[in-house]
């Protein structure tokens, strides 16, 4: 089985999109991360969900857990709204991390090795011309591995 066989077409975001769009795309599509593309649909970076969360949390709160603890509950529930209107590009660290990606003919082992190495629950799958073909999520990879394993060996609980 190859990446192209299990890749799903997923919504993407651009560097110019506001952070709130990234949050909504992830939530509505139930994705573990996002692929950020340029105007030609070429991947710029892949953001695991934890990095999307990082876009939302102001630096002052990330750096000082005591400050975050001091915020009352009603404000703590909306801490990210001011960052929501900022462009994704304005919230990313520089330089932007190269996207975690494979070609359509990558094997499941190649995908698993990259996911493990980069701790990314989503991998961009590229078409032959380098444009985005789709994505493999951790869930799709694990499901594919489980299906290809067949029956459990005798004596396995």
PyMOL CGO cylinders between C-alpha atoms (Angstrom):
from pymol import cmd
from pymol.cgo import CYLINDER

trace = [
    CYLINDER, 0.00, 0.00, 0.00, 1.24, 3.49, -0.81, 0.3, 1, 1, 1, 1, 1, 1,
    CYLINDER, 1.24, 3.49, -0.81, 0.58, 7.02, 0.43, 0.3, 1, 1, 1, 1, 1, 1,
    CYLINDER, 0.58, 7.02, 0.43, -1.59, 7.78, -2.59, 0.3, 1, 1, 1, 1, 1, 1,
    CYLINDER, -1.59, 7.78, -2.59, -3.83, 4.83, -1.69, 0.3, 1, 1, 1, 1, 1, 1,
    CYLINDER, -3.83, 4.83, -1.69, -4.66, 6.11, 1.79, 0.3, 1, 1, 1, 1, 1, 1,
    CYLINDER, -4.66, 6.11, 1.79, -4.31, 9.88, 1.35, 0.3, 1, 1, 1, 1, 1, 1,
    CYLINDER, -4.31, 9.88, 1.35, -7.44, 11.92, 1.96, 0.3, 1, 1, 1, 1, 1, 1,
    CYLINDER, -7.44, 11.92, 1.96, -8.25, 15.25, 0.40, 0.3, 1, 1, 1, 1, 1, 1,
    CYLINDER, -8.25, 15.25, 0.40, -8.21, 17.69, 3.29, 0.3, 1, 1, 1, 1, 1, 1,
    CYLINDER, -8.21, 17.69, 3.29, -8.96, 21.37, 3.61, 0.3, 1, 1, 1, 1, 1, 1,
    CYLINDER, -8.96, 21.37, 3.61, -5.90, 23.57, 3.87, 0.3, 1, 1, 1, 1, 1, 1,
    CYLINDER, -5.90, 23.57, 3.87, -5.07, 27.07, 5.04, 0.3, 1, 1, 1, 1, 1, 1,
    CYLINDER, -5.07, 27.07, 5.04, -2.72, 29.71, 3.69, 0.3, 1, 1, 1, 1, 1, 1,
    CYLINDER, -2.72, 29.71, 3.69, -0.21, 31.92, 5.46, 0.3, 1, 1, 1, 1, 1, 1,
    CYLINDER, -0.21, 31.92, 5.46, -2.56, 34.88, 4.93, 0.3, 1, 1, 1, 1, 1, 1,
    CYLINDER, -2.56, 34.88, 4.93, -5.55, 33.17, 6.57, 0.3, 1, 1, 1, 1, 1, 1,
    CYLINDER, -5.55, 33.17, 6.57, -6.47, 34.26, 10.08, 0.3, 1, 1, 1, 1, 1, 1,
    CYLINDER, -6.47, 34.26, 10.08, -5.71, 31.92, 12.98, 0.3, 1, 1, 1, 1, 1, 1,
    CYLINDER, -5.71, 31.92, 12.98, -9.45, 31.59, 13.65, 0.3, 1, 1, 1, 1, 1, 1,
    CYLINDER, -9.45, 31.59, 13.65, -9.86, 29.95, 10.21, 0.3, 1, 1, 1, 1, 1, 1,
    CYLINDER, -9.86, 29.95, 10.21, -7.14, 27.42, 11.07, 0.3, 1, 1, 1, 1, 1, 1,
    CYLINDER, -7.14, 27.42, 11.07, -8.92, 26.58, 14.31, 0.3, 1, 1, 1, 1, 1, 1,
    CYLINDER, -8.92, 26.58, 14.31, -12.27, 26.20, 12.57, 0.3, 1, 1, 1, 1, 1, 1,
    CYLINDER, -12.27, 26.20, 12.57, -10.88, 24.08, 9.72, 0.3, 1, 1, 1, 1, 1, 1,
    CYLINDER, -10.88, 24.08, 9.72, -9.26, 21.74, 12.23, 0.3, 1, 1, 1, 1, 1, 1,
    CYLINDER, -9.26, 21.74, 12.23, -12.38, 21.54, 14.38, 0.3, 1, 1, 1, 1, 1, 1,
    CYLINDER, -12.38, 21.54, 14.38, -14.95, 21.11, 11.62, 0.3, 1, 1, 1, 1, 1, 1,
    CYLINDER, -14.95, 21.11, 11.62, -12.86, 18.60, 9.68, 0.3, 1, 1, 1, 1, 1, 1,
    CYLINDER, -12.86, 18.60, 9.68, -11.71, 16.81, 12.85, 0.3, 1, 1, 1, 1, 1, 1,
    CYLINDER, -11.71, 16.81, 12.85, -8.09, 16.95, 11.73, 0.3, 1, 1, 1, 1, 1, 1,
    CYLINDER, -8.09, 16.95, 11.73, -5.07, 16.30, 13.98, 0.3, 1, 1, 1, 1, 1, 1,
    CYLINDER, -5.07, 16.30, 13.98, -3.17, 19.09, 12.23, 0.3, 1, 1, 1, 1, 1, 1,
    CYLINDER, -3.17, 19.09, 12.23, -3.18, 21.37, 9.21, 0.3, 1, 1, 1, 1, 1, 1,
    CYLINDER, -3.18, 21.37, 9.21, -1.31, 21.77, 5.97, 0.3, 1, 1, 1, 1, 1, 1,
    CYLINDER, -1.31, 21.77, 5.97, -0.44, 25.36, 5.14, 0.3, 1, 1, 1, 1, 1, 1,
    CYLINDER, -0.44, 25.36, 5.14, -0.15, 25.96, 1.39, 0.3, 1, 1, 1, 1, 1, 1,
    CYLINDER, -0.15, 25.96, 1.39, 0.94, 28.81, -0.83, 0.3, 1, 1, 1, 1, 1, 1,
    CYLINDER, 0.94, 28.81, -0.83, -1.19, 30.40, -3.55, 0.3, 1, 1, 1, 1, 1, 1,
    CYLINDER, -1.19, 30.40, -3.55, -0.34, 27.51, -5.93, 0.3, 1, 1, 1, 1, 1, 1,
    CYLINDER, -0.34, 27.51, -5.93, -1.36, 24.78, -3.45, 0.3, 1, 1, 1, 1, 1, 1,
    CYLINDER, -1.36, 24.78, -3.45, 2.23, 23.82, -2.68, 0.3, 1, 1, 1, 1, 1, 1,
    CYLINDER, 2.23, 23.82, -2.68, 2.79, 22.90, 0.99, 0.3, 1, 1, 1, 1, 1, 1,
    CYLINDER, 2.79, 22.90, 0.99, 4.64, 25.55, 2.98, 0.3, 1, 1, 1, 1, 1, 1,
    CYLINDER, 4.64, 25.55, 2.98, 4.51, 23.79, 6.35, 0.3, 1, 1, 1, 1, 1, 1,
    CYLINDER, 4.51, 23.79, 6.35, 2.55, 21.19, 8.28, 0.3, 1, 1, 1, 1, 1, 1,
    CYLINDER, 2.55, 21.19, 8.28, 1.21, 22.21, 11.66, 0.3, 1, 1, 1, 1, 1, 1,
    CYLINDER, 1.21, 22.21, 11.66, 0.38, 19.46, 14.14, 0.3, 1, 1, 1, 1, 1, 1,
    CYLINDER, 0.38, 19.46, 14.14, -2.59, 20.36, 16.35, 0.3, 1, 1, 1, 1, 1, 1,
    CYLINDER, -2.59, 20.36, 16.35, -0.26, 21.31, 19.20, 0.3, 1, 1, 1, 1, 1, 1,
    CYLINDER, -0.26, 21.31, 19.20, 1.34, 23.93, 16.93, 0.3, 1, 1, 1, 1, 1, 1,
    CYLINDER, 1.34, 23.93, 16.93, -2.07, 25.31, 15.94, 0.3, 1, 1, 1, 1, 1, 1,
    CYLINDER, -2.07, 25.31, 15.94, -2.70, 25.66, 19.67, 0.3, 1, 1, 1, 1, 1, 1,
    CYLINDER, -2.70, 25.66, 19.67, 0.63, 27.47, 19.95, 0.3, 1, 1, 1, 1, 1, 1,
    CYLINDER, 0.63, 27.47, 19.95, -0.63, 30.02, 17.38, 0.3, 1, 1, 1, 1, 1, 1,
    CYLINDER, -0.63, 30.02, 17.38, -3.54, 30.73, 19.71, 0.3, 1, 1, 1, 1, 1, 1,
    CYLINDER, -3.54, 30.73, 19.71, -1.77, 31.11, 23.06, 0.3, 1, 1, 1, 1, 1, 1,
    CYLINDER, -1.77, 31.11, 23.06, -0.08, 34.48, 23.63, 0.3, 1, 1, 1, 1, 1, 1,
    CYLINDER, -0.08, 34.48, 23.63, 3.65, 34.27, 24.40, 0.3, 1, 1, 1, 1, 1, 1,
    CYLINDER, 3.65, 34.27, 24.40, 3.18, 35.78, 27.84, 0.3, 1, 1, 1, 1, 1, 1,
    CYLINDER, 3.18, 35.78, 27.84, 0.94, 32.89, 28.93, 0.3, 1, 1, 1, 1, 1, 1,
    CYLINDER, 0.94, 32.89, 28.93, 3.13, 30.20, 27.40, 0.3, 1, 1, 1, 1, 1, 1,
    CYLINDER, 3.13, 30.20, 27.40, 6.15, 31.55, 29.21, 0.3, 1, 1, 1, 1, 1, 1,
    CYLINDER, 6.15, 31.55, 29.21, 4.51, 32.01, 32.60, 0.3, 1, 1, 1, 1, 1, 1,
    CYLINDER, 4.51, 32.01, 32.60, 2.09, 29.32, 33.84, 0.3, 1, 1, 1, 1, 1, 1,
    CYLINDER, 2.09, 29.32, 33.84, 1.44, 31.40, 36.99, 0.3, 1, 1, 1, 1, 1, 1,
    CYLINDER, 1.44, 31.40, 36.99, 0.12, 34.24, 34.84, 0.3, 1, 1, 1, 1, 1, 1,
    CYLINDER, 0.12, 34.24, 34.84, -2.19, 31.84, 33.02, 0.3, 1, 1, 1, 1, 1, 1,
    CYLINDER, -2.19, 31.84, 33.02, -3.43, 30.51, 36.36, 0.3, 1, 1, 1, 1, 1, 1,
    CYLINDER, -3.43, 30.51, 36.36, -4.27, 34.06, 37.51, 0.3, 1, 1, 1, 1, 1, 1,
    CYLINDER, -4.27, 34.06, 37.51, -6.78, 34.66, 34.68, 0.3, 1, 1, 1, 1, 1, 1,
    CYLINDER, -6.78, 34.66, 34.68, -10.42, 34.20, 35.72, 0.3, 1, 1, 1, 1, 1, 1,
    CYLINDER, -10.42, 34.20, 35.72, -12.43, 31.44, 34.06, 0.3, 1, 1, 1, 1, 1, 1,
    CYLINDER, -12.43, 31.44, 34.06, -14.62, 33.57, 31.80, 0.3, 1, 1, 1, 1, 1, 1,
    CYLINDER, -14.62, 33.57, 31.80, -11.59, 35.30, 30.32, 0.3, 1, 1, 1, 1, 1, 1,
    CYLINDER, -11.59, 35.30, 30.32, -9.56, 32.09, 30.22, 0.3, 1, 1, 1, 1, 1, 1,
    CYLINDER, -9.56, 32.09, 30.22, -12.18, 30.55, 27.91, 0.3, 1, 1, 1, 1, 1, 1,
    CYLINDER, -12.18, 30.55, 27.91, -11.63, 33.36, 25.40, 0.3, 1, 1, 1, 1, 1, 1,
    CYLINDER, -11.63, 33.36, 25.40, -7.88, 33.88, 25.77, 0.3, 1, 1, 1, 1, 1, 1,
    CYLINDER, -7.88, 33.88, 25.77, -7.23, 33.19, 22.11, 0.3, 1, 1, 1, 1, 1, 1,
    CYLINDER, -7.23, 33.19, 22.11, -9.75, 35.52, 20.48, 0.3, 1, 1, 1, 1, 1, 1,
    CYLINDER, -9.75, 35.52, 20.48, -7.32, 38.45, 20.08, 0.3, 1, 1, 1, 1, 1, 1,
    CYLINDER, -7.32, 38.45, 20.08, -4.88, 36.14, 18.24, 0.3, 1, 1, 1, 1, 1, 1,
    CYLINDER, -4.88, 36.14, 18.24, -7.74, 34.76, 16.12, 0.3, 1, 1, 1, 1, 1, 1,
    CYLINDER, -7.74, 34.76, 16.12, -7.70, 37.73, 13.74, 0.3, 1, 1, 1, 1, 1, 1,
    CYLINDER, -7.70, 37.73, 13.74, -3.93, 37.63, 13.20, 0.3, 1, 1, 1, 1, 1, 1,
    CYLINDER, -3.93, 37.63, 13.20, -2.58, 36.03, 10.02, 0.3, 1, 1, 1, 1, 1, 1,
    CYLINDER, -2.58, 36.03, 10.02, -1.10, 32.58, 10.43, 0.3, 1, 1, 1, 1, 1, 1,
    CYLINDER, -1.10, 32.58, 10.43, 2.19, 33.92, 8.99, 0.3, 1, 1, 1, 1, 1, 1,
    CYLINDER, 2.19, 33.92, 8.99, 2.40, 36.47, 11.82, 0.3, 1, 1, 1, 1, 1, 1,
    CYLINDER, 2.40, 36.47, 11.82, 2.19, 33.74, 14.46, 0.3, 1, 1, 1, 1, 1, 1,
    CYLINDER, 2.19, 33.74, 14.46, 4.66, 31.21, 13.06, 0.3, 1, 1, 1, 1, 1, 1,
    CYLINDER, 4.66, 31.21, 13.06, 8.23, 30.95, 14.29, 0.3, 1, 1, 1, 1, 1, 1,
    CYLINDER, 8.23, 30.95, 14.29, 10.89, 32.01, 11.80, 0.3, 1, 1, 1, 1, 1, 1,
    CYLINDER, 10.89, 32.01, 11.80, 12.16, 30.28, 9.84, 0.3, 1, 1, 1, 1, 1, 1,
    CYLINDER, 12.16, 30.28, 9.84, 9.04, 28.28, 9.09, 0.3, 1, 1, 1, 1, 1, 1,
    CYLINDER, 9.04, 28.28, 9.09, 9.65, 24.54, 9.48, 0.3, 1, 1, 1, 1, 1, 1,
    CYLINDER, 9.65, 24.54, 9.48, 9.78, 22.64, 6.20, 0.3, 1, 1, 1, 1, 1, 1,
    CYLINDER, 9.78, 22.64, 6.20, 6.62, 20.59, 5.67, 0.3, 1, 1, 1, 1, 1, 1,
    CYLINDER, 6.62, 20.59, 5.67, 6.59, 16.92, 6.57, 0.3, 1, 1, 1, 1, 1, 1,
    CYLINDER, 6.59, 16.92, 6.57, 5.74, 15.34, 3.24, 0.3, 1, 1, 1, 1, 1, 1,
    CYLINDER, 5.74, 15.34, 3.24, 6.05, 12.27, 1.06, 0.3, 1, 1, 1, 1, 1, 1,
    CYLINDER, 6.05, 12.27, 1.06, 5.43, 11.40, -2.57, 0.3, 1, 1, 1, 1, 1, 1,
    CYLINDER, 5.43, 11.40, -2.57, 2.35, 9.42, -3.57, 0.3, 1, 1, 1, 1, 1, 1,
    CYLINDER, 2.35, 9.42, -3.57, 4.44, 6.25, -3.94, 0.3, 1, 1, 1, 1, 1, 1,
    CYLINDER, 4.44, 6.25, -3.94, 5.80, 6.30, -0.37, 0.3, 1, 1, 1, 1, 1, 1,
    CYLINDER, 5.80, 6.30, -0.37, 5.22, 3.10, 1.60, 0.3, 1, 1, 1, 1, 1, 1,
    CYLINDER, 5.22, 3.10, 1.60, 3.40, 2.84, 4.92, 0.3, 1, 1, 1, 1, 1, 1,
    CYLINDER, 3.40, 2.84, 4.92, 6.77, 2.29, 6.61, 0.3, 1, 1, 1, 1, 1, 1,
    CYLINDER, 6.77, 2.29, 6.61, 8.13, 5.53, 5.14, 0.3, 1, 1, 1, 1, 1, 1,
    CYLINDER, 8.13, 5.53, 5.14, 5.07, 7.42, 6.36, 0.3, 1, 1, 1, 1, 1, 1,
    CYLINDER, 5.07, 7.42, 6.36, 5.27, 5.85, 9.84, 0.3, 1, 1, 1, 1, 1, 1,
    CYLINDER, 5.27, 5.85, 9.84, 8.98, 6.64, 10.12, 0.3, 1, 1, 1, 1, 1, 1,
    CYLINDER, 8.98, 6.64, 10.12, 8.42, 10.30, 9.21, 0.3, 1, 1, 1, 1, 1, 1,
    CYLINDER, 8.42, 10.30, 9.21, 5.46, 10.68, 11.56, 0.3, 1, 1, 1, 1, 1, 1,
    CYLINDER, 5.46, 10.68, 11.56, 7.50, 9.20, 14.40, 0.3, 1, 1, 1, 1, 1, 1,
    CYLINDER, 7.50, 9.20, 14.40, 10.60, 11.24, 13.63, 0.3, 1, 1, 1, 1, 1, 1,
    CYLINDER, 10.60, 11.24, 13.63, 8.82, 14.59, 13.30, 0.3, 1, 1, 1, 1, 1, 1,
    CYLINDER, 8.82, 14.59, 13.30, 6.03, 13.83, 15.81, 0.3, 1, 1, 1, 1, 1, 1,
    CYLINDER, 6.03, 13.83, 15.81, 3.51, 14.90, 13.22, 0.3, 1, 1, 1, 1, 1, 1,
    CYLINDER, 3.51, 14.90, 13.22, 0.02, 13.39, 13.15, 0.3, 1, 1, 1, 1, 1, 1,
    CYLINDER, 0.02, 13.39, 13.15, -0.44, 14.53, 9.55, 0.3, 1, 1, 1, 1, 1, 1,
    CYLINDER, -0.44, 14.53, 9.55, 1.81, 14.17, 6.51, 0.3, 1, 1, 1, 1, 1, 1,
    CYLINDER, 1.81, 14.17, 6.51, 1.37, 16.03, 3.23, 0.3, 1, 1, 1, 1, 1, 1,
    CYLINDER, 1.37, 16.03, 3.23, 1.28, 13.78, 0.18, 0.3, 1, 1, 1, 1, 1, 1,
    CYLINDER, 1.28, 13.78, 0.18, 2.63, 15.34, -3.00, 0.3, 1, 1, 1, 1, 1, 1,
    CYLINDER, 2.63, 15.34, -3.00, 1.53, 14.71, -6.55, 0.3, 1, 1, 1, 1, 1, 1,
    CYLINDER, 1.53, 14.71, -6.55, 4.11, 14.15, -9.28, 0.3, 1, 1, 1, 1, 1, 1,
    CYLINDER, 4.11, 14.15, -9.28, 4.34, 17.90, -9.98, 0.3, 1, 1, 1, 1, 1, 1,
    CYLINDER, 4.34, 17.90, -9.98, 4.98, 18.73, -6.32, 0.3, 1, 1, 1, 1, 1, 1,
    CYLINDER, 4.98, 18.73, -6.32, 1.49, 20.07, -5.64, 0.3, 1, 1, 1, 1, 1, 1,
    CYLINDER, 1.49, 20.07, -5.64, -0.59, 18.80, -2.75, 0.3, 1, 1, 1, 1, 1, 1,
    CYLINDER, -0.59, 18.80, -2.75, -2.34, 15.51, -3.56, 0.3, 1, 1, 1, 1, 1, 1,
    CYLINDER, -2.34, 15.51, -3.56, -3.78, 14.92, -0.09, 0.3, 1, 1, 1, 1, 1, 1,
    CYLINDER, -3.78, 14.92, -0.09, -2.78, 14.03, 3.44, 0.3, 1, 1, 1, 1, 1, 1,
    CYLINDER, -2.78, 14.03, 3.44, -2.23, 10.96, 5.54, 0.3, 1, 1, 1, 1, 1, 1,
    CYLINDER, -2.23, 10.96, 5.54, -3.36, 11.36, 9.13, 0.3, 1, 1, 1, 1, 1, 1,
    CYLINDER, -3.36, 11.36, 9.13, -2.17, 9.21, 12.00, 0.3, 1, 1, 1, 1, 1, 1,
    CYLINDER, -2.17, 9.21, 12.00, -5.64, 7.67, 12.21, 0.3, 1, 1, 1, 1, 1, 1,
    CYLINDER, -5.64, 7.67, 12.21, -5.62, 6.67, 8.52, 0.3, 1, 1, 1, 1, 1, 1,
    CYLINDER, -5.62, 6.67, 8.52, -2.12, 5.22, 8.84, 0.3, 1, 1, 1, 1, 1, 1,
    CYLINDER, -2.12, 5.22, 8.84, -2.94, 3.19, 11.96, 0.3, 1, 1, 1, 1, 1, 1,
    CYLINDER, -2.94, 3.19, 11.96, -6.17, 1.94, 10.39, 0.3, 1, 1, 1, 1, 1, 1,
    CYLINDER, -6.17, 1.94, 10.39, -4.34, 0.89, 7.22, 0.3, 1, 1, 1, 1, 1, 1,
    CYLINDER, -4.34, 0.89, 7.22, -1.66, -0.90, 9.22, 0.3, 1, 1, 1, 1, 1, 1,
    CYLINDER, -1.66, -0.90, 9.22, -4.29, -2.73, 11.28, 0.3, 1, 1, 1, 1, 1, 1,
    CYLINDER, -4.29, -2.73, 11.28, -6.18, -3.82, 8.15, 0.3, 1, 1, 1, 1, 1, 1,
    CYLINDER, -6.18, -3.82, 8.15, -3.03, -5.07, 6.40, 0.3, 1, 1, 1, 1, 1, 1,
    CYLINDER, -3.03, -5.07, 6.40, -2.04, -7.06, 9.49, 0.3, 1, 1, 1, 1, 1, 1,
    CYLINDER, -2.04, -7.06, 9.49, -4.95, -9.46, 8.96, 0.3, 1, 1, 1, 1, 1, 1,
    CYLINDER, -4.95, -9.46, 8.96, -6.00, -11.80, 11.75, 0.3, 1, 1, 1, 1, 1, 1,
    CYLINDER, -6.00, -11.80, 11.75, -4.40, -11.75, 15.19, 0.3, 1, 1, 1, 1, 1, 1,
    CYLINDER, -4.40, -11.75, 15.19, -1.91, -14.57, 15.79, 0.3, 1, 1, 1, 1, 1, 1,
    CYLINDER, -1.91, -14.57, 15.79, -3.25, -17.45, 17.92, 0.3, 1, 1, 1, 1, 1, 1,
    CYLINDER, -3.25, -17.45, 17.92, -3.04, -16.73, 21.63, 0.3, 1, 1, 1, 1, 1, 1,
    CYLINDER, -3.04, -16.73, 21.63, -3.22, -12.96, 21.21, 0.3, 1, 1, 1, 1, 1, 1,
    CYLINDER, -3.22, -12.96, 21.21, -5.74, -11.40, 23.62, 0.3, 1, 1, 1, 1, 1, 1,
]
cmd.load_cgo(trace, "trace")
